[in-house]
């Protein structure tokens, strides 16, 4: 019994470390807090990572490429909202993912959302042909310009 519990714990830890090593998290609440702190937008990928052909294609053609990773590192908080068939995800993760899918009215995979730090939908897309450069250009066009405070010197 202890061995199986330790195996499940190690598997969960491994999945978490694996996701974070790629720059992706699975915790939307943490992503929202980090987004608020950094001013970066959230990119949420609703995926069937181990069964959805278009999801796998999007990951291979865009998300795994250097141009996307470099852009994401400076501009995005990446969240994987996964609905796998064979990969293990915890009950807590399944519950969060289901709530998010209902909230954002997800009807197919992959669905990619650009969100602000409060979870407000800015843009919705999915797989698009053209590779990482075109995908990054699309995302750049949808990210609102950062508000800058203009200061004026008052002359006396």
N, C-alpha and C positions, 0 to 999 in steps of 0.2 A: 504494500500500500504506500509506504513512504517513498519507494523508488518511483512509482508512477506519478505521485504528487511532485517529486523533485524534477522528473522529466518534463511535466507540463510547465512548471515554473521556469525551467531552463529554456524550454521552447519559446515561451512568451518573452522572456528576457532577450533571447536571440533575435526574435522578430523585431522587438523594439529597437535593439541596437542596430540591426540590419537596416531598418527604415531610417533611423537617424543618421546612419553612416552615408546614406544616399542623399541626405538633406531633407528627407520627408519625415513628417510626424503623423501619428494617427489620432492625436488628441486635439480636437477642435477647440476646446476651452483654452488649452495652453497656447494654441496658435493665435487665438483672438487676443489674449493678454500680450503675447509677444508682438503682435501687429500693432496694438495700441502703444506699446513702448517704443517700437522702432519706426512706426509710420509706414511700414511695408504692407502691401496688399496681401490677401490670402488667396492662394490658388488651390482649390479643392478638386481633386480628381476622384470622381465616383467611378469605380472600376470593378470589373470581375477579372482580377489580375491573372487567374490561372485557368480561365475558360473562355473569356471574351476575346475573339480574334482581333477586333478593332482596338481594344484596350491594350493588348500586347503590341500591336503595330504602333500605336501612339507612343508607348513607352520606348520601343526600339528606335523609332524614327525621330522622336522629338525629345522626350524627357531624359533619355540616357546620353544625349549629345552635349558636347562641351559648350556650344553656343547657348543652349538653353540653361545649362547648369550655371554658367557664368552670369547670365541675366538674372536667374532666379536668386542666386546668392546675394545679389545687391538689391533686388527689388521685391522679392516674394517670400512669403511663409508658405511652404508646401505641405499640404495635408492629403494623405491618401485615405479615402473613405472606401474601403474594399469590401466586396461581397464575393469572396472566393468559394469554390466548391470543395477543393481538396486541402487548401492551406488552413491551418488552425488560427482562429482568432478567438479571443476570450468572449464570454457572455456579455461582459461590460462593453466591449468594443462593438459587438453585434448590436446591442441595444442602442448605443450612440449612433451607429451607422444607419440603423432603421429610422431613428428619430430625424436625423439629418435628411435622409432620402424623402421622408414625408414633408418635412418643412420646406424643402426646395423643389418639391414636385418632380423628383427624378423618375423618368419613365423609360430610360434606356442607358446603355453603357457603350462607350465611355461618355460621361457628362463632366465637363470641366467648368467650374464656376470661379469667377473672380469676385472676391468679397472684400468689404472693408472690415475694419477691426471690430465692428459691432455685428458682423454677419450679414450686412445688407448686400443684396445682390447688385453687382455692378455690370457683369457681363456673363453670358452663358454660351458655351460652345461644346465641341466634342472633338472627334478626330477630324483633321483637315489635311489634305494632301499638300505637298510643297516643302516639307521638311522643317527643321528647327528654325532656320532664319525667318521664314514666312510666319511661323507660329509666334516667334518672339516679336516680330514687327506688329502682328495683330494685337498681342497683349499690350505692347507699348502704347498702341493707339487707344486702348481702352482704360489705361491707368490714368486717373485724373491728375492733372498737374498739381504739384505740391504747393500749398498756399505759403507764401513767404510774406513776412511782415516787412512792410516798407517803412523805413524810418527816414524822417526828414529833419534836417537840422533847422532849428528856428534861429533866425538871425535877429539880433537885438540892435 
